[in-house]
Amino acid sequence: MEKEIWMNVSGTEKRIAIKEKDKVVEFFIDRPTLKKTEGNIYIGRVIKVLPGMQAAFVDIGGKDPGFLYRDHIASYQVSPLKRSEKEKTSISKWIHEGEAVVVQVVKEGEGTKGPKLTGLIEFPGEYIVYQPFGRFKSVSKKMNKDEREKWRLLANSWCTKEEGIIIRTSSEGKQVNVVEQELQQLQQEYIEIQKKADYPSKVPQLLKEDQNIVKKVIRDVQKEEISRIVVDDSDTFQWLKKHEYNVQFYSGKENIFSKHGIEEELNKALKRIVWLPSGGYIIIEHTEAMTVIDVNSGKYTGKTERGATFLKVNEEAAREIAKQLRLRNIGGIIIIDFIEMKHDSEREKVLAAFKEEIRADRATVIPVGFTQLDLLQVTRKKIREPLTQLLMDKCNCCNGAGMVNSVETVVYKLEREIAEQKGKDIEAFVIEASPDVIKMLPKQVLPYQIYFHPVEKNPFYNIRFVGSEEEAKNRIQSLKHID
C-alpha cells in the first residue's frame, strides 16, 4: 500500500506520521530525554548467570541489567554440536559471571524490567539485514520466484556458513553490485565493532548507537511503497533528496502537523473514546498488566433486528480496534469486550474483520481467540512506547485517576507555537506557565525575550502577549501587580 510520510523534525521533539489512503496510521516520536537503547550494540559485563532459567543478567550501563537467554548467545548458535546435544547443555557452558560480552538491545526495558538482549547482533541496511552469526540466508517472499532464487544463490556465495543475511524486498530490480556493496559496508561495520570490543576502554560501553528517527523510519518502510515525503527541516530534506526519495520541503510558518490536520489526529489518538461510523463507540483503557477495550452500541439502533445491529457495530469495532492498536502502538496483552454475540458464525465474522485489518500492521498481532466469557484475547508485539504513555502523565489533582499532557508534551507544543512566529516583527512574549514548563523549555531555541508568569497548575501555558519588548514589560508588571 502506498504511503505518505510527514516529518515534523525541525524542533527539539522529532515527530513523524505515516499516512495510508490519506489517513494517519502510525506515529513516531523522539525526544532527547527518551534515551532509546533498542538497536544499540554494547559490550557488557555478565553480573549473574541463572542455570535454572537458562539466562544471564548483563550490565550494559543502564539503570537495570539486561536479560540474555542461552539460545541468544553467539557461541551457542555457532557451536558445531548437534541441536539436540546443545539443548541439553547448561548456560554455564557458554557464558560465565564477570565475562565481557557483545550484545544488542532487542527490546527496551519497562518498569522494573531491564532490556532484552541478544548476542546475535544484526545490522539493518536499505536492501539487506546482515547477521554475523545468523547462519540462515533468506529472501523476501514478496519477490517473484525467479528473483528470489537469484538472490538466494548470491547470498550463499557472499556469506560464510556462520553468517546470516536477509535480502529485503527493496533489493528487487537493483543491480547486484549495489546490494553487494551494502553488504560489504555492513560487514566492515561489524569488524570495526569487534575491534572496539577486543580492546575496550571500559566495560560496559556503547559500541554502536542505532540510527536517528528519520533513518529508522525510512529504513523500515519499503522505498517503493513511499509515494512522497514532506519534511520541514532543510538538512533532512537534502539527505532524503540525495537518497533519491520523492521529497517536498515544507517552508510554511504554521507547524506542518497543524497545517495538514495531523496534530488533530494525534490528539484524537490520546482520547479514551473512539466513535464508530454507525454511532457506536469503543473505550480504550490501559492498565499495568494489559489493555482493555470495551465496545458499545451507543447511538446506533439499526433498522433490523437486534442481533444484526450488534453484529454491524462489532464488525466496525473490530476494524477500528486493529487500526487503533497500530496508531497508538499498543502492545502486550489486549482484551476486547464486544457486544454480546450468541452464535459462532457472528464471532467468526468479527474475527475475520479484525484479521483482515491487522494484515497492514508491521508488528506481530495474534488473535488468540474468544474466552468462555466472550472476550477476544489478542497479543501484539511491543515495538515502541505507547503514545499515551509517551505523551501523558497521571493527573496529580485527582490522585492519578485521570490523565493530562506530560510536562514534555506541553513544553514542545509551546516551543512549536513560538517557532511559528519566526519572521514576524516580534521582540517579546509574555507567557503564563506552570513552573515545571518554565524550567524545561529549551532556552537556546528561543530567539525572543520571554517574560514568564508562574501559575501553579498541571503542566500548562498560555501566551498572554506577543509584541514589543516595552509593552511586554508593562504586561508582566500588570500580572505581578494582580497577584
N, C-alpha and C positions, 0 to 999 in steps of 0.2 A: 504494500500500500504506500502511495506517495506521501511524503512527509514534508512539512514546512518547519523550520527551526527558527525560533525568535530568541535573540540573545540580548539581555539587558546586563552588560558586563562592564559598563563604563564607571561604575561606582565601587565602593568598598565591598558591598554584597554583590555577588555574581548570581544572576538568575537566568535560566534557560527554560523555554517552553517548547514542546513538540506538538504540532497540530496534525491531525488527520481529518480529511473532509471538512476543513475549516473549524474543527473542534479541538480544544486543548485536551491531550490525552496523557501527557506526562510533564512534571515539573522537576527541575534540578536546581538546587540552591547551595551555594558555597559561601562560607563566612570565615574570616581569619581565626575566629575562636573555635571553630569546629574541630580542627586538628585531626583530620581524617587520616587513618592509617591503612585502610583497605587497599591492597595492591602494593603497599610498600614492602621493600625487602630489607631485612635486618640480619646482623649477626648477633645472636642472643646467647644467654648463658642458661643451661639447664639447672634449675634450682631444686627440682623434685621429680623423681620417677615413681610411677604408680603401677606396678605389675598387675595388680588386681583389675585395673581399668584399662590396661594396655595403653597408657598415655603418660605424658610428662608435662610439667609446667616449665615454661621458658620465659625468662626475664628479657624483654626487648626494650626496657627503658620507660615503660608506661606506668600508670598507677597500679594496674593489676597485671600479673604474669599471663602470658598466652598459653593456650591449651593445644598440645600437639599429640595426635594419635599415632600409634605404631605404624599403621598402614600408610601414613603420610610422611614417613621418614625416607629420605632418598636412598640410604644404604639398604634398607629393607626392600625397596622396589627393584633395585638393580642387582640384588643378590642372585647368584646362579642357582640357588636352591629351588626345588620344585615348590609350587604354591602350597600344596598340602603339607609339606615339611615346614615351610615358613610360618604357616598359620598356627603351628603347634609351639612356636618359639615365644619366649617372653620378650617384652620390650627392652628388658635389661641387656639383651644380647646386642641390641642395635644402638643404644644410647645410654649414657651414664651421667650421674649428677656431677656438675662442675664443667661439663663439656661445652665448648662453644660450637653453635650450630647456625647454619644459614637457613632462615625461614622467611616465608611470605605471609602477610595477613590476608586471609580469605574472607573474614567476617569481623566487623567491628565488635568491640566489647559492649556489653549492655548491662546497666545496673552494677551489680557486684561481680558479674562475669567478665573475665578478660577476653581478649580477642581470640578467635580460632585461627590456628596457624597450619601451614603445610611446609614440608621440606621439598616438595615437588614444585619448585618455583616455575613461573611461566612469564613470557614476555609477549604481550599482545602488540601486533602491528596492524597496518591498514589491510594487508592481504593475508596474513598468516598469524598464527599464535605458535610461538616456539617454546618447547618444554625440554630443557636439558636432560631430564630423567623420565620423560613421558612414555618412551618405548613404542607408543602407538602412532601410526600415521593415518590420518583421516581427512576426508574431503567433504565439503558441504553437500548435503543431499539435495540442495536446491539446484545444483548444476545438472545438465543433461548427462546421460550415461557415458558418452564418448569423452566429454570434457572431464568428467570425474576420473575416468580410467587414465587419461593423460597425466593429470596432476598426481594421481596415486603413484604412478611409476616414477615420476620426477621426485616426489617426496622420499621414496625409498632410496633413490640414487643420491640424494643430497645429504641424508642423515645417517648416523651410525645406528646400531641396534638399540643402544640405550636412549638415544634422543627421540623426542616426540614432536610432531608438527600437525597443526590443524590448518588446512587450506580453506580460507573463508570464501564466501560467495563472490566477494568483490574481486577475486583473482580471475574469475571467468572472463575470457576475452583479452586478458592482459598479456603482454609479452613475457615470455618465460624469464628473461634476464632481469626484468623489473622485480618480479616476485623473488627470484633467487638472490638478488642484491639485498632485498629487505631481510631475508633470512640470514645472510652473512652479517648484516648490521646487528641483528638481534643476538647472533652467536658471539659477536665481538663484545656486546654489552655484558653478556654472561661471563666472558673471560675477564673483563675488567672488574666485575663484581667479585669474582673468585680471587683475583689478585689482592683486592682490598681485604677479603676475608682471611686470606693466608697470613697477612701481616697487619692485623687491625691495630689502630692507635688506642682503642679501648673496646671493651665489651660490657654491656650491649652498645650497638652502634647502628645508625641508619646507613644502609649501603646504597639504596636507590629509592627515591620518592616517586610515587605514581604521578601521572600527568595531571595538569590542571583541568578544571571542569570542562573547558571548551574542548580540549583534545580528547578527554574521556568520552564525552557525548558523541563527538564526531567519529571516534574510533568504534563505538558500539552500534552505530547506525550505518547500514549499508549505503555506500555512496550513491548507488543507482536508485535508491529509494527516496533520496532527498531532491525535492523539486526546486526549492530555494532556501536560502538562509538570509535572514535580515538581522543586522547587528549594529549596535550603537557605539562601538569602540573602533577607532581607526586602525590601531595596531592589529587587533583581531581580524578586522576586515582585510588588511593587507596579507595576513598569514593565510586566511581562507582563499583569497584570490590566487595566491602563489600556488596553492594546492589544487587549483582548478575547480573550485566549487562555484555554483551559481549563487553568488552572494551580492546583497544590496546593502549599502551603508545608510543608516537612518541618522539624519542630522537635525531632526526637529527639536524644539525646546522642551515640549512636553515629554515626560518619560515614555519610552517606547511601549511599555506594558499598558500604561494608562491610555495612550493614544489609540491602541488597537484592541482594547477590550480584554486584554489578558489579565490585568490587575483584578477586574471584576470576577473573572473565572477563578483566580487564585483565592479571592475572598470567599467565594461560594464553596470552595474545596475545604474550607475550615469550619463550615457550619455542620451542626448535628443532623439537621433535617434536609433531605433532598426530595424535591417534588417530582412526581412522575407525570408524563403527558396526560394520563387519564384523570388525574386529580388525586390519585393515591400518593403515598409518600413512604420513604424509608427513614429510619432513625439509626444513626451510627454511634455506638458507644464504645469507647476504649477503656479497657481495664488493664491491670498489670499482666494478667495471665493470657488474655485473649481480646478479640474484638467481637462485639455482639451487635447484630444488625436485625432490627425489627421491621416487618413490612405491615403497612396499614392501608386500608381501602380509602380512607379519607373522604373526600367529597364525591368519589365515584360510586354511583349506584347501579349503573348499567341499564340496558334496555331488555335484557334477557334474564333468565333465572339466576339465582344467587351463585350457584357453582360456577357458571360461565363467567360471571362478573369477577369472582375471586381469582379464577384462572388467568384472566386477562391482566389483572393487577400483578399477580405473581410472576407472570412471564415478563412483563415490563420491568418489574423489580429485579429479576434475575439478570437481565441485560445491564441494567443501570448499576447494580452492585459490582458486577465484573469490571465495569468502566471505573467505578469509584475506587476499587482496590488498586488499580493501576495508577489512577490520577493522584490519589492520596498516598501512594506507596505503603499500603497497609500489608504487613507481613505477619507470619506466625499462624496461630490458630484462629479461625473465624467461624462463628456460629450464626446461622441465618434462620430467623423465625418467620417463615412465610405464613400467609393467611391459611386457615385450615383447608386441607385437601383430603377428600375422602377416598379417592381412587388412585391406584398406582399409575394409571395412564396419565393422570394430571401431574403427578410428581415427575414422570419421565419427560413430559413436555417442558416443564420448568427447568429440569436439569439439562435438557438439550439446549434450551435458550442460553443458559449460563455457560455451557461448554463451548457453544459457538462463539460467544463474545470473548472468552479468555484466550482464544487462539491468537489474538493480536498482542497478548501480554508477553513480554520477553522474560519475565520471571516465571518460575515453575509454579503453576497453580494446580492443586489436586483436589477435586471434589470427592471427598471420601464416601459420602452417601448420607441418606436420611437416618436419623435415630428413631427409636420407638416413640419418642415424643414429637416426631415430625420436624425435627430441627436438622437443617442441612449442615454437615460438617465440611469445612474447607481448610486446606493449608496453602499458604503462599510463601515462597522463599523470601526472606528478608534481604533486600539488596541495598536499601538506603533507609535513612531515618524517616519515619512517617512525618508528613507535613505538619500535622497538629503538634507533634512532639517537638519539632524543629522550630516552629514559629510561635507557639503559645506556651503559657505557663498557667499554673493553678492560681486562682484569684485569692489574694490574701484577705480581702474584705469579707468573703463568705466562707472562710476556713477551708478553701480548696474545693468547694462544691461546684464552682463554675470555672470557666477558662477565660483568660484575657490574652491579648497580644503580649509576647515577651518583650523585655526591655530592648533586646537587639532588633526585633521586628519593628518596633516604634522608632528606634534610632535611625535605622536605614531608610525608613519611609520619610523621616524628616530630612535626611541627607539628600534624598532624591528630589523632594519638594524644593529645597533650597537651590539645588543644581538647575532646576527648571527656570530660575530667574537669570541664568547666565546671559550676558549680553545686554541686559536692560540697564537703565540708568538708576542703579540702586547702590546705596552706600551701606545701609544697615538694616538689621532686623530686630524686632522686639518679640521675644518668644516666651510664652508661659510653658513651663515643662516641669515634670517631676524630677527630683534631684538625681535619680539613677540615670535618666535620659541625658540630663545636662553633663553628667560625669563621663558618659560613654561616647557621646557624639565626637567623631574624629575631627579635631580642630584643624588639622593640616589640610583638609579638603574644603574648608570654608573660606572663600575669597572676600567675605564681607565682615563688618563689625557686627558681632552678635551680642545683644543685651538680653540676658536671661532673667526671668522672674520665676523663682521656685514655687511650685504648687504641690502640696502633699496629696498625691492621688496614686492609683495604679499607674503603670507606665503610660505616660500621657504627654502630649504637646499641643499647643495652639499658637499659631503665628498671629500675633496681635497687630503688628505694624511692619510695613516694608516701605523704605523710602530714604530720606536724607538722614545723615548721622545726627544733625542738630535736633531734628524732630524726634528721632528715636530716643535721644537723651531725655527730652521732655516727657515722652510717653512712659519710659521706665520709671522716672521720678514720680509720675502720677500714680502708677501702680503701687509703688512703695508707700506713697502717702496714704492710699486707701487702706493698705494693710495696717 
